[in-house]
Amino acid sequence: MQNALSSVFNELEPLTEASRYRVEDFDCGDAGMNSFVKEHAWRQQRKLLNRTFLVRYDPPDSCPGFISLSTAHIASQLTGLFRNQLVYENAPALLIARMGVDRRFQRRGFARDLMAAARLVAQTLPAGCRFLVLHVAVANTPALALYDSEGFRVPEGYEPDENGLLLMFYDLATRKPAGQVGLSFASS
């Protein structure tokens, strides 16, 4: 189902040195997330630690949201699948490392579109990728509710780590394809 704002923006573009100015005024309400996208995302991307995408929007100088992705894996025993379904000790995954929506654009469906974009990326990788994974603060109840409504689950018996972060995963093989949201990716 396409949300009402999908027609407002139609693609994500990779963060580049030239596009970094678009995040100068970005404010999602989380100082750490703001600092990441303004100061660290480009540097980490240049070191091949992540790929960050910005929502393209009109006017082109604003940035309603971003998502940063990286490779990951999830221990097969955490997935709840049988050994014959996953033949390796670790199952391939795409990590939603960071995601933020500017305060001016929150509660309009941008976060859902960014998550759908992550599913689309994972499903079109030139390598196997069974899961999307992310870590979320246990205290962040709005994010937990969003991820739960999007089909992310906490592995059975999994407890938050010492920083209060909880692992959640999404099984790409059991969900509808994400390409129906209307987001596409501009080439870098």
Backbone hydrogen bonds in HBPLUS format (Angstrom, degrees):
<---DONOR---> <-ACCEPTOR-->    atom                        ^
c    i                          cat <-CA-CA->   ^        H-A-AA   ^      H-
h    n   atom  resd res      DA  || num        DHA   H-A  angle D-A-AA Bond
n    s   type  num  typ     dist DA aas  dist angle  dist       angle   num
A0006-SER N   A0003-ASN O   3.23 MM   3  5.68 160.2  2.27 112.9 118.7     1
A0008-VAL N   A0005-LEU O   2.80 MM   3  5.06 141.5  1.95 108.4 120.6     2
A0056-ARG N   A0011-GLU O   3.11 MM  45  5.88 168.3  2.12 155.4 156.7     3
A0012-LEU N   A0184-SER O   2.80 MM 172  6.26 151.9  1.88 160.0 167.1     4
A0186-ALA N   A0012-LEU O   2.90 MM 174  6.18 171.1  1.90 172.7 175.6     5
A0013-GLU N   A0054-LEU O   2.87 MM  41  5.36 160.7  1.91 152.7 158.3     6
A0054-LEU N   A0013-GLU O   2.80 MM  41  5.36 164.8  1.82 159.6 157.9     7
A0015-LEU N   A0052-THR O   2.76 MM  37  5.51 163.3  1.79 156.6 151.8     8
A0019-SER N   A0016-THR O   3.11 MM   3  5.10 130.1  2.37  94.9 108.1     9
A0022-ARG N   A0019-SER O   2.99 MM   3  5.73 156.9  2.04 122.8 128.8    10
A0023-VAL N   A0020-ARG O   3.18 MM   3  5.89 163.0  2.21 119.5 123.7    11
A0024-GLU N   A0021-TYR O   3.21 MM   3  5.40 167.8  2.23 110.8 114.3    12
A0026-PHE N   A0023-VAL O   3.07 MM   3  4.86 161.3  2.11 104.0 109.6    13
A0103-ARG N   A0027-ASP O   2.76 MM  76  6.09 166.6  1.77 154.7 150.0    14
A0034-ASN N   A0030-ASP O   2.90 MM   4  6.15 165.0  1.92 162.1 167.1    15
A0035-SER N   A0031-ALA O   2.90 MM   4  6.03 161.6  1.93 147.3 152.5    16
A0036-PHE N   A0032-GLY O   2.95 MM   4  6.15 152.8  2.03 141.1 148.8    17
A0037-VAL N   A0033-MET O   3.10 MM   4  6.41 169.7  2.11 159.4 157.9    18
A0038-LYS N   A0034-ASN O   3.03 MM   4  6.11 154.8  2.09 150.5 158.1    19
A0039-GLU N   A0035-SER O   2.79 MM   4  5.53 158.8  1.83 149.5 154.9    20
A0040-HIS N   A0036-PHE O   2.87 MM   4  4.77 144.1  2.00 125.4 136.4    21
A0041-ALA N   A0036-PHE O   2.78 MM   5  5.68 150.6  1.87 162.2 156.0    22
A0044-GLN N   A0040-HIS O   2.87 MM   4  6.02 167.2  1.89 164.4 168.2    23
A0045-GLN N   A0041-ALA O   2.87 MM   4  5.99 152.7  1.94 146.7 155.0    24
A0046-ARG N   A0042-TRP O   2.97 MM   4  6.21 156.5  2.02 150.9 156.4    25
A0047-LYS N   A0043-ARG O   3.27 MM   4  6.55 133.6  2.49 135.6 147.2    26
A0047-LYS N   A0044-GLN O   3.09 MM   3  5.06 130.9  2.34  93.7 107.2    27
A0049-LEU N   A0044-GLN O   3.00 MM   5  5.36 169.2  2.02 153.4 150.7    28
A0048-LEU N   A0045-GLN O   2.88 MM   3  4.92 158.2  1.93 110.0 114.0    29
A0051-ARG N   A0069-LEU O   2.87 MM  18  5.30 139.9  2.03 145.5 157.3    30
A0069-LEU N   A0051-ARG O   2.79 MM  18  5.30 164.6  1.82 150.1 152.0    31
A0053-PHE N   A0067-ILE O   2.80 MM  14  5.41 162.6  1.83 157.8 162.4    32
A0067-ILE N   A0053-PHE O   2.98 MM  14  5.41 148.8  2.08 147.2 156.1    33
A0055-VAL N   A0065-GLY O   2.95 MM  10  5.45 161.7  1.98 154.4 150.3    34
A0062-SER N   A0059-PRO O   3.24 MM   3  6.06 162.8  2.27 123.6 127.7    35
A0102-ASP N   A0064-PRO O   2.75 MM  38  5.16 158.0  1.79 137.9 145.7    36
A0066-PHE N   A0100-GLY O   2.97 MM  34  5.58 150.0  2.06 153.9 160.9    37
A0100-GLY N   A0066-PHE O   3.11 MM  34  5.58 160.8  2.15 144.3 148.0    38
A0068-SER N   A0098-ARG O   2.77 MM  30  4.98 165.6  1.79 151.4 149.9    39
A0097-ALA N   A0068-SER O   2.86 MM  29  5.46 128.6  2.13 145.1 157.6    40
A0098-ARG N   A0068-SER O   3.35 MM  30  4.98 160.6  2.39 128.7 130.7    41
A0070-SER N   A0095-LEU O   3.05 MM  25  5.08 148.4  2.15 139.8 147.5    42
A0095-LEU N   A0070-SER O   2.67 MM  25  5.08 164.4  1.70 160.3 162.0    43
A0072-ALA N   A0093-ALA O   3.05 MM  21  4.98 143.4  2.19 143.2 133.6    44
A0093-ALA N   A0072-ALA O   3.13 MM  21  4.98 148.6  2.23 133.3 124.1    45
A0074-ILE N   A0091-ALA O   2.99 MM  17  5.29 153.3  2.06 143.9 152.6    46
A0091-ALA N   A0074-ILE O   2.77 MM  17  5.29 170.1  1.78 157.4 154.2    47
A0078-LEU N   A0075-ALA O   2.85 MM   3  5.53 150.2  1.94 121.6 130.5    48
A0076-SER N   A0089-GLU O   2.76 MM  13  5.40 168.4  1.77 141.8 144.5    49
A0079-THR N   A0076-SER O   3.07 MM   3  5.44 152.1  2.15 110.2 118.4    50
A0085-GLN N   A0082-PHE O   2.83 MM   3  5.33 151.3  1.91 115.9 125.5    51
A0086-LEU N   A0082-PHE O   3.32 MM   4  6.75 141.6  2.48 148.9 159.7    52
A0130-ARG N   A0092-PRO O   3.03 MM  38  5.75 138.9  2.21 128.0 133.9    53
A0131-PHE N   A0092-PRO O   3.24 MM  39  6.55 157.5  2.29 144.2 150.5    54
A0094-LEU N   A0131-PHE O   2.89 MM  37  6.42 146.8  2.00 148.2 157.4    55
A0133-VAL N   A0094-LEU O   2.95 MM  39  6.21 156.6  2.00 148.7 151.6    56
A0096-ILE N   A0133-VAL O   2.90 MM  37  6.23 166.1  1.92 174.4 177.1    57
A0105-PHE N   A0102-ASP O   2.83 MM   3  5.47 159.4  1.87 123.1 130.1    58
A0106-GLN N   A0103-ARG O   3.34 MM   3  5.19 165.5  2.36 102.5 106.7    59
A0113-ASP N   A0109-GLY O   3.10 MM   4  6.36 155.2  2.16 147.4 154.3    60
A0114-LEU N   A0110-PHE O   2.87 MM   4  6.16 153.0  1.94 151.9 159.6    61
A0115-MET N   A0111-ALA O   2.97 MM   4  6.22 153.2  2.05 146.1 153.2    62
A0116-ALA N   A0112-ARG O   2.91 MM   4  6.16 152.5  1.99 144.9 152.8    63
A0117-ALA N   A0113-ASP O   2.89 MM   4  6.11 147.0  2.00 142.1 151.4    64
A0118-ALA N   A0114-LEU O   2.99 MM   4  6.32 148.1  2.10 141.9 150.0    65
A0119-ARG N   A0115-MET O   3.03 MM   4  6.39 152.6  2.11 145.6 152.7    66
A0120-LEU N   A0116-ALA O   2.96 MM   4  6.26 155.3  2.03 145.8 152.7    67
A0121-VAL N   A0117-ALA O   2.89 MM   4  6.20 160.7  1.93 153.2 157.8    68
A0122-ALA N   A0118-ALA O   2.95 MM   4  6.15 169.9  1.96 152.2 154.8    69
A0123-GLN N   A0119-ARG O   2.92 MM   4  6.09 153.8  1.99 149.4 156.5    70
A0124-THR N   A0120-LEU O   3.11 MM   4  6.23 126.3  2.41 140.9 153.9    71
A0124-THR N   A0121-VAL O   3.09 MM   3  5.27 142.9  2.23 102.3 113.2    72
A0172-LEU N   A0130-ARG O   2.83 MM  42  5.49 151.6  1.91 155.8 163.3    73
A0132-LEU N   A0170-TYR O   2.98 MM  38  5.04 152.1  2.06 139.6 148.6    74
A0170-TYR N   A0132-LEU O   2.84 MM  38  5.04 146.4  1.95 149.8 154.9    75
A0134-LEU N   A0168-MET O   3.03 MM  34  5.51 147.1  2.14 155.5 158.1    76
A0168-MET N   A0134-LEU O   2.96 MM  34  5.51 158.6  2.01 161.1 161.2    77
A0136-VAL N   A0166-LEU O   2.95 MM  30  5.27 154.4  2.02 142.0 149.6    78
A0166-LEU N   A0136-VAL O   2.76 MM  30  5.27 161.5  1.79 143.2 148.5    79
A0140-ASN N   A0137-ALA O   2.92 MM   3  5.30 157.8  1.97 112.6 120.0    80
A0138-VAL N   A0164-GLY O   2.85 MM  26  5.77 165.1  1.87 174.6 178.2    81
A0141-THR N   A0139-ALA O   3.05 MM   2  5.69 130.5  2.30 104.4  90.5    82
A0144-LEU N   A0140-ASN O   3.00 MM   4  6.31 162.9  2.03 155.8 161.4    83
A0145-ALA N   A0141-THR O   2.96 MM   4  6.07 159.5  2.00 149.3 154.1    84
A0146-LEU N   A0142-PRO O   2.98 MM   4  6.21 155.1  2.04 144.7 151.6    85
A0147-TYR N   A0143-ALA O   2.88 MM   4  6.11 174.0  1.88 162.3 162.4    86
A0148-ASP N   A0144-LEU O   2.94 MM   4  6.03 159.6  1.98 146.4 152.7    87
A0149-SER N   A0145-ALA O   2.95 MM   4  6.09 158.1  2.00 144.8 150.8    88
A0150-GLU N   A0146-LEU O   3.00 MM   4  6.25 128.8  2.27 141.9 156.3    89
A0150-GLU N   A0147-TYR O   3.12 MM   3  4.98 133.5  2.34  92.5 105.7    90
A0152-PHE N   A0147-TYR O   2.92 MM   5  5.29 159.0  1.96 155.5 148.5    91
A0151-GLY N   A0148-ASP O   3.05 MM   3  5.25 162.9  2.08 108.7 113.0    92
A0153-ARG N   A0169-PHE O   2.73 MM  16  5.32 157.5  1.78 147.0 152.2    93
A0169-PHE N   A0153-ARG O   2.75 MM  16  5.32 156.9  1.80 145.9 151.3    94
A0158-TYR N   A0155-PRO O   2.97 MM   3  5.37 159.5  2.01 137.4 136.7    95
A0161-ASP N   A0165-LEU O   2.87 MM   4  5.41 156.5  1.92 149.0 151.2    96
A0164-GLY N   A0161-ASP O   2.92 MM   3  5.33 163.0  1.95 120.0 122.8    97
A0174-THR N   A0171-ASP O   3.26 MM   3  5.83 161.6  2.30 114.0 119.2    98
A0181-VAL N   A0178-ALA O   3.38 MM   3  6.44 159.9  2.42 135.2 133.7    99
